[in-house]
Amino acid sequence: MGAMRGWWQEIADLVLPADCAGCGRPGAPLCDRCHGALRGPGARRVLPSPVPPGLPVVHAAVDYVDEARAVLLAHKERGALRLAGPLGEALAGAVRAVARGVLPRAPGDRPLLLVPVPSARRAVGARGHDPARRIACAAAGVLRREGCPARVPSVLRQRRRVTDQSGLGARQRRANVTGALEAAPGGGRLLVAGPVVLVDDLMTTGASLAEAARAVAEAGGRVVGGAVVAAPPTPASTPGLSGTSVSPGRLRPFARGKRN
């Protein structure tokens, strides 16, 4: 049923008229102004409070407010699948912020692995698609066009059911997801192919990203950071405080030849 729903969503998304998911303006699924809001001033490092143990350095493309929030919800909960492209562009900006410190030291033939935080199977079935994976694939396409050999190995899975995180506090979320993820059989072989950037559409408390980092490390992968489309605005993501802003730009390809 989930696959059938996803198929119908894609057909409807192509043929039915759409209003802007960000502001409701008629005529396009995303108007130019809201598309620009997704690009933002540049990716920022974001720090939840409290910071869960094991959370890697995380960059967010935009704050989870206003148009960005509306667009993410439209894609995630209402199946507005055409929004995956613009959201992927935004996520690619956050990945660039993580990868700029990694690529100069990476071998030339190793890919950058964008590993999505997995959604629960029941959530994927209800929505008809996996939002984080779809956005990750769009981001990888953007990065490949810029010369970065990005891949999306969807190797993480839930090994036990978790409670719906809505309404849970930071400690409750951490307890809810601790030990919940694992790499699928054969996933470790894929994870050692290159540096790993964990990706998701949204970070709130950081508990899911921290658990994903643990699962990747347990499988033998090397996590170099996390990247999300959006995170709630906090003092740590405000210019002039502890967060740092990285201007958007193209990502340099992996250097060929020897390590730097």
SEMAR-53863 format. One line per 3 residues: their letters; for each residue x, y, z of C-alpha. Coordinates in nm, 2 decimals, padded with zeros to 4 digits, always signed. Each point is the difference from the previous one (the first is absolute). Layout:
% residues N
A	X:Y:Z | ...
% end
This chain:
% residues 260
MGA	+00.00:+00.00:+00.00 | +00.29:+00.24:+00.08 | +00.15:-00.05:-00.35
MRG	-00.34:+00.05:-00.17 | -00.06:+00.32:+00.20 | +00.34:+00.13:-00.09
WWQ	-00.07:-00.07:-00.37 | -00.33:+00.19:+00.02 | +00.17:+00.29:+00.18
EIA	+00.26:+00.04:-00.28 | -00.27:-00.01:-00.27 | -00.22:+00.25:+00.19
DLV	+00.30:+00.23:+00.07 | +00.07:+00.02:-00.37 | -00.35:+00.07:-00.14
LPA	-00.19:+00.18:+00.27 | +00.03:+00.38:+00.04 | +00.19:+00.10:+00.31
DCA	+00.04:+00.30:+00.23 | +00.33:+00.09:+00.15 | +00.08:-00.23:+00.29
GCG	+00.17:+00.28:+00.19 | -00.24:+00.29:-00.02 | -00.31:-00.13:-00.19
RPG	+00.04:+00.23:-00.30 | -00.17:-00.17:-00.30 | +00.18:-00.10:-00.32
APL	+00.29:-00.21:+00.11 | +00.09:-00.27:+00.26 | +00.27:+00.24:+00.12
CDR	+00.03:+00.36:-00.08 | +00.33:+00.18:-00.06 | -00.01:+00.18:+00.33
CHG	-00.05:-00.32:+00.20 | +00.25:-00.18:-00.21 | +00.25:+00.28:+00.10
ALR	-00.10:-00.04:+00.37 | +00.11:-00.37:-00.03 | +00.34:+00.11:-00.12
GPG	+00.05:+00.23:+00.30 | +00.31:+00.20:+00.08 | +00.21:-00.32:+00.02
ARR	+00.02:-00.31:+00.21 | +00.05:+00.04:+00.37 | +00.14:-00.23:+00.27
VLP	-00.28:-00.09:+00.24 | +00.02:-00.12:+00.36 | -00.31:-00.14:+00.18
SPV	-00.02:+00.05:+00.38 | +00.09:-00.23:+00.16 | +00.24:-00.15:-00.26
PPG	-00.06:-00.38:+00.00 | +00.31:-00.22:+00.04 | +00.15:-00.10:-00.33
LPV	-00.15:+00.27:-00.21 | +00.23:+00.10:-00.28 | +00.05:+00.36:-00.13
VHA	-00.33:+00.09:-00.17 | -00.08:+00.27:-00.25 | -00.35:+00.11:-00.10
AVD	-00.08:+00.19:-00.32 | -00.27:+00.21:+00.15 | -00.20:+00.06:+00.32
YVD	-00.32:-00.21:+00.05 | -00.23:+00.30:-00.02 | -00.25:+00.16:-00.24
EAR	+00.03:-00.10:-00.36 | +00.27:-00.27:+00.06 | -00.22:-00.17:+00.26
AVL	-00.30:+00.01:-00.23 | +00.19:-00.15:-00.29 | +00.15:-00.28:+00.20
LAH	-00.34:-00.09:+00.14 | -00.16:+00.00:-00.34 | +00.27:-00.23:-00.14
KER	+00.00:-00.23:+00.31 | -00.36:-00.03:+00.10 | -00.20:+00.10:-00.31
GAL	+00.21:-00.17:-00.27 | +00.10:+00.31:-00.20 | +00.27:-00.19:-00.17
RLA	+00.11:+00.27:-00.24 | +00.14:+00.18:+00.31 | +00.27:-00.26:+00.03
GPL	+00.21:+00.19:-00.26 | +00.01:+00.34:+00.18 | +00.04:-00.17:+00.34
GEA	+00.29:-00.21:-00.14 | +00.17:+00.32:-00.12 | -00.03:+00.13:+00.36
LAG	+00.13:-00.32:+00.15 | +00.29:+00.01:-00.25 | +00.10:+00.34:+00.15
AVR	+00.02:-00.16:+00.35 | +00.20:-00.29:-00.13 | +00.25:+00.24:-00.16
AVA	+00.05:+00.16:+00.33 | +00.09:-00.33:+00.16 | +00.20:-00.13:-00.29
RGV	+00.23:+00.31:-00.06 | +00.21:-00.12:+00.29 | +00.01:-00.36:-00.12
LPR	+00.05:+00.00:-00.38 | +00.36:+00.14:-00.01 | +00.11:-00.30:+00.21
APG	-00.20:-00.26:-00.19 | +00.14:-00.24:-00.26 | -00.11:+00.09:-00.36
DRP	-00.20:-00.31:-00.07 | -00.21:-00.02:+00.32 | -00.36:+00.12:+00.00
LLL	-00.17:+00.22:+00.26 | -00.27:-00.21:+00.16 | -00.32:+00.17:+00.09
VPV	-00.17:-00.24:+00.24 | -00.36:+00.08:+00.08 | -00.15:-00.04:+00.35
PSA	-00.26:-00.27:-00.07 | -00.37:+00.06:+00.06 | -00.21:-00.27:+00.17
RRA	-00.16:-00.24:-00.24 | -00.35:+00.08:+00.11 | +00.07:+00.37:-00.06
VGA	+00.14:-00.07:-00.35 | -00.31:-00.21:-00.07 | -00.24:+00.27:+00.12
RGH	+00.17:+00.28:-00.20 | +00.07:-00.21:-00.31 | +00.37:+00.11:-00.01
DPA	+00.31:+00.05:+00.21 | +00.05:+00.38:+00.02 | +00.36:+00.00:+00.13
RRI	+00.12:-00.25:-00.27 | -00.18:+00.18:-00.28 | +00.16:+00.33:+00.10
ACA	+00.34:-00.16:+00.05 | -00.01:-00.14:-00.36 | -00.09:+00.34:-00.13
AAG	+00.30:+00.15:+00.19 | +00.23:-00.26:-00.13 | -00.10:+00.08:-00.35
VLR	+00.08:+00.37:+00.06 | +00.34:-00.09:+00.14 | +00.09:-00.24:-00.28
REG	-00.08:+00.27:-00.26 | +00.26:+00.22:+00.19 | +00.26:-00.28:-00.03
CPA	-00.03:-00.16:+00.34 | -00.05:-00.38:-00.02 | -00.29:-00.01:+00.25
RVP	-00.20:-00.32:+00.06 | -00.30:-00.08:+00.22 | +00.04:-00.35:+00.16
SVL	-00.33:-00.05:+00.19 | +00.16:-00.25:+00.23 | -00.14:+00.08:+00.34
RQR	-00.32:-00.16:+00.12 | -00.20:-00.02:+00.33 | +00.06:-00.32:+00.19
RRV	-00.28:+00.07:+00.24 | -00.31:+00.21:+00.00 | +00.02:+00.35:+00.15
TDQ	-00.27:+00.22:+00.14 | -00.12:+00.30:-00.20 | +00.23:+00.27:+00.10
SGL	-00.25:+00.28:-00.02 | -00.05:+00.16:+00.34 | +00.31:-00.17:+00.15
GAR	+00.27:+00.20:+00.18 | +00.37:-00.02:-00.07 | +00.07:-00.27:+00.26
QRR	-00.31:-00.20:-00.10 | +00.10:+00.01:-00.37 | +00.35:-00.12:+00.09
ANV	-00.13:-00.29:+00.20 | -00.25:-00.08:-00.27 | +00.25:-00.03:-00.28
TGA	+00.31:-00.13:+00.18 | +00.10:-00.33:-00.15 | -00.29:+00.01:-00.25
LEA	+00.21:+00.02:-00.32 | +00.23:-00.25:-00.18 | +00.17:-00.04:-00.34
APG	-00.18:-00.25:-00.22 | +00.19:-00.32:-00.09 | +00.29:+00.10:-00.24
GGR	-00.04:+00.37:+00.10 | +00.34:+00.01:+00.17 | +00.17:-00.08:-00.34
LLV	-00.18:+00.31:-00.15 | +00.08:+00.23:+00.29 | +00.38:-00.05:-00.02
AGP	+00.00:+00.13:-00.36 | +00.04:+00.36:+00.10 | -00.07:+00.27:+00.27
VVL	-00.36:+00.00:+00.13 | -00.22:+00.31:+00.04 | -00.32:-00.09:+00.18
VDD	-00.30:+00.18:-00.15 | -00.36:+00.07:+00.10 | -00.26:+00.25:-00.08
LMT	-00.03:+00.14:+00.35 | +00.20:+00.00:+00.32 | -00.17:+00.09:+00.33
TGA	+00.18:-00.16:+00.30 | +00.27:-00.18:-00.20 | -00.09:-00.34:+00.16
SLA	-00.07:-00.17:-00.33 | +00.32:+00.13:-00.16 | +00.21:-00.11:+00.30
EAA	-00.15:-00.35:-00.02 | +00.06:-00.01:-00.37 | +00.37:+00.10:+00.06
RAV	+00.03:-00.29:+00.25 | -00.14:-00.25:-00.24 | +00.22:+00.11:-00.28
AEA	+00.31:-00.01:+00.22 | -00.10:-00.35:+00.13 | -00.02:-00.12:-00.36
GGR	+00.35:+00.14:-00.08 | -00.09:+00.33:-00.17 | +00.17:+00.33:+00.07
VVG	-00.25:+00.28:+00.07 | +00.14:+00.35:-00.08 | -00.31:+00.19:+00.08
GAV	-00.37:+00.05:-00.04 | -00.21:+00.21:-00.23 | -00.36:+00.09:+00.01
VAA	-00.23:+00.23:-00.19 | -00.12:+00.18:+00.31 | +00.03:+00.02:+00.37
PPT	-00.19:+00.21:+00.26 | +00.16:+00.35:+00.05 | +00.21:+00.00:+00.31
PAS	+00.27:+00.24:+00.13 | +00.26:-00.25:-00.12 | -00.12:+00.05:-00.36
TPG	+00.00:+00.38:+00.02 | +00.28:+00.21:-00.16 | +00.24:+00.14:+00.26
LSG	-00.06:-00.27:+00.25 | +00.14:-00.36:+00.00 | -00.15:-00.09:-00.35
TSV	+00.19:+00.07:-00.32 | -00.15:+00.08:-00.34 | +00.15:-00.14:-00.31
SPG	-00.09:+00.18:-00.32 | -00.15:-00.21:-00.28 | +00.23:-00.10:-00.28
RLR	+00.12:-00.29:-00.21 | +00.17:-00.29:+00.16 | +00.35:-00.08:-00.13
PFA	+00.04:-00.35:-00.14 | +00.21:-00.25:+00.19 | +00.37:+00.08:-00.06
RGK	+00.16:-00.25:-00.23 | +00.31:-00.19:+00.10 | +00.17:+00.02:+00.34
RN	-00.16:+00.11:+00.32 | +00.06:+00.36:+00.12
% end
